[in-house]
């Protein structure tokens, strides 16, 4: 006889997906703030605008996923391909931010 699962176990989706979506939202918001408030000279104006547009689209997608997740009481997930796409975008934003900070720090040292 197979083991009986415990009654009302925490949903694996709720345990993993809920904080993951919150993390994506956090990092996309930080990236959006940077891209909207600073002129990143490590990117062309067009590249910065395109990255900002991709971040804003991803934010809307994450919000939609969060709303569906909540509306279905954690009974719906997100395709791994979509999660991977968001993950790559967060990584790209981290890299841009890191390069921008390094360039900014280098410029600041030149004036010391």
Backbone as JSON, one array per atom type, in Angstrom:
{
  "sequence": "XXXXXXXXXXXXXXXXXXXXXXXXXXXXXXXXXXXXXXXXXXXXXXXXXXXXXXXXXXXXXXXXXXXXXXXXXXXXXXXXXXXXXXXXXXXXXXXXXXXXXXXXXXXXXXXX",
  "N": [[0.83, -1.16, 0.0], [0.63, 2.24, -0.91], [2.31, 5.02, 0.66], [0.45, 7.32, 2.62], [-0.12, 10.66, 1.87], [0.63, 13.47, 4.0], [-2.0, 15.31, 5.59], [-3.17, 18.28, 4.07], [-0.57, 19.31, 2.99], [1.97, 21.81, 2.53], [1.74, 23.54, -0.49], [3.88, 22.71, -3.11], [4.23, 24.39, -5.28], [3.43, 26.81, -4.13], [5.35, 27.11, -2.17], [7.72, 27.35, -3.64], [7.26, 28.81, -6.09], [5.86, 31.19, -5.45], [7.68, 32.88, -3.84], [9.67, 33.08, -5.77], [8.49, 34.46, -7.91], [8.06, 36.87, -6.59], [10.72, 37.65, -6.17], [11.56, 38.01, -8.86], [9.92, 40.19, -9.48], [10.94, 42.1, -7.73], [13.63, 42.43, -8.66], [13.2, 43.22, -11.31], [11.9, 45.64, -10.87], [13.91, 47.13, -9.6], [15.76, 47.21, -11.69], [14.29, 48.58, -13.6], [13.99, 51.06, -12.34], [16.66, 51.96, -12.32], [17.2, 52.04, -15.11], [15.37, 53.97, -15.92], [16.1, 56.23, -14.49], [18.76, 56.87, -14.84], [21.29, 57.74, -17.22], [22.8, 55.38, -18.93], [25.88, 55.12, -19.98], [27.26, 52.99, -20.92], [25.66, 51.66, -22.59], [24.03, 52.14, -25.74], [21.65, 54.74, -26.46], [19.44, 53.6, -27.69], [19.78, 50.88, -27.05], [19.5, 50.99, -24.28], [16.86, 51.9, -24.08], [15.54, 49.75, -25.32], [16.17, 47.66, -23.55], [14.91, 48.6, -21.25], [12.24, 48.51, -22.14], [11.92, 45.71, -22.47], [12.21, 44.92, -19.8], [9.98, 46.17, -18.66], [7.91, 44.8, -19.96], [8.39, 42.22, -19.01], [7.9, 42.67, -16.31], [5.12, 43.15, -16.35], [4.3, 40.62, -17.2], [5.11, 39.04, -15.04], [3.52, 40.12, -13.01], [1.0, 39.39, -14.0], [1.26, 36.6, -13.84], [1.51, 36.34, -11.06], [-1.01, 37.27, -10.24], [-2.73, 35.35, -11.42], [-1.8, 33.09, -10.1], [-2.51, 33.69, -7.46], [-5.29, 33.96, -7.79], [-6.08, 31.39, -8.4], [-5.61, 30.04, -6.13], [-2.98, 29.06, -5.76], [-2.81, 27.01, -7.64], [-1.89, 26.99, -10.19], [0.9, 27.06, -12.36], [4.0, 28.3, -13.77], [5.39, 28.15, -16.95], [8.5, 26.54, -17.44], [10.14, 27.48, -19.47], [9.39, 30.15, -19.64], [10.12, 31.05, -17.1], [12.87, 30.7, -17.34], [13.42, 32.59, -19.32], [12.83, 34.98, -17.97], [14.76, 34.77, -16.0], [17.15, 34.93, -17.46], [16.91, 37.57, -18.35], [16.99, 39.0, -15.93], [19.62, 38.34, -15.2], [20.99, 39.62, -17.3], [20.33, 42.28, -16.73], [21.58, 42.53, -14.23], [24.24, 42.3, -15.04], [24.54, 44.56, -16.7], [24.08, 46.57, -14.79], [26.23, 46.09, -13.06], [28.45, 46.59, -14.74], [27.94, 49.28, -15.3], [28.17, 50.42, -12.73], [30.89, 49.86, -12.27], [32.1, 51.38, -14.31], [31.25, 53.93, -13.54], [32.47, 54.14, -11.03], [35.14, 54.1, -11.8], [35.28, 56.48, -13.25], [34.78, 58.3, -11.19], [37.07, 57.97, -9.62], [38.97, 59.07, -11.27], [38.66, 61.75, -10.93], [39.55, 62.22, -8.42]],
  "CA": [[0.0, 0.0, 0.0], [1.47, 3.44, -0.97], [2.18, 5.88, 1.83], [-0.56, 8.35, 2.54], [0.5, 11.97, 2.1], [0.08, 14.18, 5.15], [-3.13, 16.17, 5.24], [-2.88, 19.68, 3.8], [0.83, 19.7, 2.93], [2.13, 23.08, 1.82], [1.87, 23.36, -1.93], [5.23, 22.9, -3.63], [4.17, 25.61, -6.08], [3.37, 27.97, -3.23], [6.63, 27.2, -1.48], [8.8, 27.74, -4.55], [6.92, 29.79, -7.12], [5.46, 32.49, -4.89], [8.84, 33.75, -3.58], [10.42, 33.29, -7.02], [7.82, 35.56, -8.61], [8.35, 38.1, -5.82], [12.11, 38.01, -6.49], [11.58, 38.58, -10.2], [9.31, 41.51, -9.42], [11.89, 42.98, -7.04], [14.78, 42.74, -9.52], [12.74, 43.99, -12.46], [11.63, 47.0, -10.4], [15.22, 47.8, -9.41], [16.33, 47.45, -13.02], [13.49, 49.63, -14.23], [14.36, 52.32, -11.69], [17.98, 52.35, -12.83], [17.1, 52.37, -16.53], [14.57, 55.19, -16.08], [16.64, 57.37, -13.76], [20.16, 57.14, -15.19], [21.73, 57.52, -18.59], [23.88, 54.4, -18.83], [26.73, 55.35, -21.14], [27.79, 51.72, -21.4], [24.68, 51.24, -23.6], [23.51, 53.22, -26.58], [20.3, 55.16, -26.04], [18.51, 52.61, -28.22], [19.93, 49.67, -26.25], [18.92, 51.24, -22.96], [15.39, 51.93, -24.26], [15.08, 48.39, -25.61], [16.25, 46.89, -22.31], [13.83, 49.09, -20.39], [10.98, 47.97, -22.66], [11.88, 44.29, -22.13], [11.99, 44.83, -18.35], [8.59, 46.53, -18.39], [7.09, 43.68, -20.43], [8.59, 41.12, -18.05], [7.17, 43.05, -15.09], [3.69, 42.9, -16.57], [4.12, 39.17, -17.25], [5.22, 38.52, -13.67], [2.31, 40.54, -12.3], [-0.09, 38.52, -14.48], [1.47, 35.27, -13.25], [1.18, 36.43, -9.63], [-2.47, 37.38, -10.1], [-3.3, 34.03, -11.72], [-1.39, 32.21, -9.01], [-3.36, 34.01, -6.31], [-6.7, 33.73, -8.11], [-6.33, 29.95, -8.45], [-5.18, 29.48, -4.85], [-1.69, 28.38, -5.98], [-3.03, 25.78, -8.42], [-1.36, 27.17, -11.54], [2.33, 27.35, -12.36], [4.56, 29.07, -14.88], [6.23, 27.29, -17.78], [9.92, 26.69, -17.18], [10.72, 28.32, -20.53], [9.15, 31.54, -19.26], [10.98, 31.33, -15.94], [14.24, 30.82, -17.86], [13.5, 33.87, -20.02], [12.93, 36.02, -16.94], [16.05, 34.6, -15.32], [18.18, 35.49, -18.35], [16.77, 39.02, -18.35], [17.53, 39.48, -14.65], [21.08, 38.24, -15.32], [21.43, 40.69, -18.2], [20.21, 43.53, -15.97], [22.66, 42.52, -13.23], [25.51, 42.55, -15.73], [24.53, 45.98, -17.1], [24.24, 47.35, -13.58], [27.59, 45.89, -12.59], [29.34, 47.33, -15.65], [27.67, 50.7, -15.1], [28.79, 50.8, -11.45], [32.35, 49.84, -12.44], [32.47, 52.55, -15.12], [31.0, 55.11, -12.72], [33.5, 54.18, -10.0], [36.38, 54.45, -12.47], [35.19, 57.92, -13.54], [34.88, 59.02, -9.92], [38.47, 57.92, -9.18], [39.76, 59.95, -12.14], [38.54, 63.12, -10.43], [40.12, 62.32, -7.06]],
  "C": [[0.9, 1.25, 0.0], [1.28, 4.3, 0.27], [1.14, 6.96, 1.58], [0.1, 9.7, 2.79], [-0.12, 12.65, 3.32], [-1.06, 15.08, 4.69], [-2.67, 17.62, 5.11], [-1.39, 20.04, 3.8], [0.95, 21.04, 2.21], [2.37, 22.78, 0.33], [3.32, 23.63, -2.35], [5.28, 24.17, -4.49], [4.19, 26.84, -5.2], [4.72, 28.18, -2.55], [7.74, 27.74, -2.37], [8.42, 28.9, -5.46], [6.57, 31.16, -6.54], [6.67, 33.38, -4.57], [9.67, 34.02, -4.84], [9.8, 34.45, -7.81], [8.06, 36.89, -7.9], [9.78, 38.57, -6.08], [12.22, 38.62, -7.87], [11.02, 40.0, -10.17], [10.27, 42.51, -8.79], [13.02, 43.41, -7.98], [14.37, 43.51, -10.77], [12.45, 45.43, -12.05], [12.93, 47.77, -10.2], [15.84, 48.14, -10.75], [15.6, 48.59, -13.71], [13.85, 51.0, -13.65], [15.69, 52.83, -12.22], [17.87, 52.83, -14.28], [16.32, 53.65, -16.79], [15.25, 56.42, -15.49], [18.06, 57.76, -14.16], [20.36, 56.99, -16.7], [22.96, 56.63, -18.5], [24.73, 54.48, -20.09], [27.4, 54.08, -21.65], [26.87, 51.11, -22.46], [24.36, 52.42, -24.5], [22.12, 53.58, -26.05], [19.28, 54.13, -26.49], [18.57, 51.31, -27.41], [19.29, 49.83, -24.88], [17.4, 51.25, -23.05], [14.84, 50.54, -24.5], [15.11, 47.52, -24.36], [15.15, 47.31, -21.35], [12.49, 48.52, -20.85], [10.85, 46.48, -22.32], [11.61, 44.08, -20.65], [10.53, 45.15, -18.03], [7.62, 45.43, -18.84], [7.18, 42.53, -19.44], [7.86, 41.43, -16.74], [5.68, 42.77, -15.23], [3.4, 41.4, -16.61], [4.17, 38.57, -15.84], [3.99, 38.9, -12.86], [1.13, 39.66, -12.71], [0.04, 37.13, -13.88], [1.12, 35.28, -11.77], [-0.33, 36.49, -9.42], [-3.16, 36.04, -10.38], [-3.0, 33.04, -10.6], [-2.28, 32.43, -7.79], [-4.83, 33.67, -6.57], [-7.06, 32.24, -8.12], [-5.9, 29.26, -7.16], [-3.96, 28.57, -5.03], [-1.84, 27.06, -6.75], [-2.5, 25.89, -9.84], [0.11, 27.56, -11.43], [2.71, 28.23, -13.53], [5.48, 28.12, -15.64], [7.71, 27.58, -17.51], [10.6, 27.55, -18.24], [10.54, 29.79, -20.19], [10.02, 31.94, -18.08], [12.42, 31.52, -16.41], [14.43, 32.15, -18.59], [13.64, 35.01, -19.02], [14.28, 35.95, -16.25], [17.18, 35.18, -16.16], [18.12, 37.02, -18.35], [17.28, 39.62, -17.04], [19.06, 39.43, -14.69], [21.66, 39.33, -16.2], [21.39, 42.03, -17.47], [21.3, 43.63, -14.9], [23.98, 42.88, -13.88], [25.61, 44.02, -16.14], [24.77, 46.85, -15.88], [25.66, 47.27, -13.05], [28.59, 46.67, -13.44], [29.17, 48.83, -15.48], [28.32, 51.19, -13.81], [30.3, 50.86, -11.58], [32.81, 51.05, -13.24], [32.31, 53.83, -14.33], [32.08, 55.26, -11.66], [34.84, 54.58, -10.59], [36.4, 55.96, -12.78], [35.36, 58.73, -12.27], [36.33, 59.07, -9.43], [39.35, 58.85, -10.02], [39.72, 61.39, -11.66], [39.09, 63.3, -9.03], [41.5, 62.95, -7.07]]
}
